[in-house]
């Protein structure tokens, strides 16, 4: 079982490249908080991540609250802002601007990306693409707490050149649009995100904690593969420890230390994420969804779901259905 791929599928990670921008120094562009534009750019998702890929030239990028240091992006680099915060990019470090909210909408009469050629002055040229990744935040998305607010993906990393070159080929189609071009770009943005996660995992130190740290540990990753491969099985600490070759106490301590949560809590949260996907199927009852992920009692499932999400599964499903119709 490829645990990371399973998580990305279950949280419905979906990408879209929105802007292909050519700018000349001096230039600056500021992106508003995702909460202000997510209903327009990725209406099917409750959490939206912004990213930018530098195709040519160089620039500075930084979160608007200045909580993280500015990043220098060179040609082929990418930056991902995980928590949806406002951020800005420009040819001059620290230079700010005001976002143009009128730019952020999903076109109905043409494919993405929008092509913008008149940003900045008349100096050195730079080209970059901007896009978004939509995903579910609830009931449970272990990726959101496992990644920093901003990720710098370097072209020199393994796979970085390939992602950059594939995006360039796909963008060239914008001049002569072909069927499926928008989908190709969306999949490439998802590939870029996966590359960012791999790069981040490779750079983790031995003291790091969280979901991605667990993927690096031999025993914890083996337990995660069992949980994700057979989530409805009646797993216990004893059974998981036996499968991965540790004592019960050693496994319990190791899992909690690596992941930051006890093993059975992680399993319970993951089952609820899977149940949420089941509830979106037409005609599936709450009892059926509960049974499919390993709950013998619908009442126990209702209590667990409400404890994690804040509302019972029936109310959650009605709210999601209403939001989908609006979107």
Buried (B, 14 or more C-beta within 10 A) or exposed (E): EEBBEBBBEBBBBBBBBBBBBBBBBBBBBBBBBBEBBBBEBBBEBBBBBBBBBBBBBBBBBBBBEEEBEBBEBEBBBBBBBBBBBBBBBBBEEEBEEEBEEEBBEEEEEEBBBBEBEEBBEEEBEBBBBBBBBBBBBBBBBBBBEBBEBBBBBBBEBEBBEEBBEBBBEBBEBBEEEEEEBBEBBBBBBBBBBBBBBBBBBEEBEEEBBBBBBBBBBEBBBBBBBBBBEEBEEEBEBEEBBEBBEBEBEEBBEBBBEBBBBBBBBBBBBBBBBBBBBBBEEEEBEBBBBBBBBBBEEBEEBBEBBBEBBEEBBEEBBEEBEEBEEEE
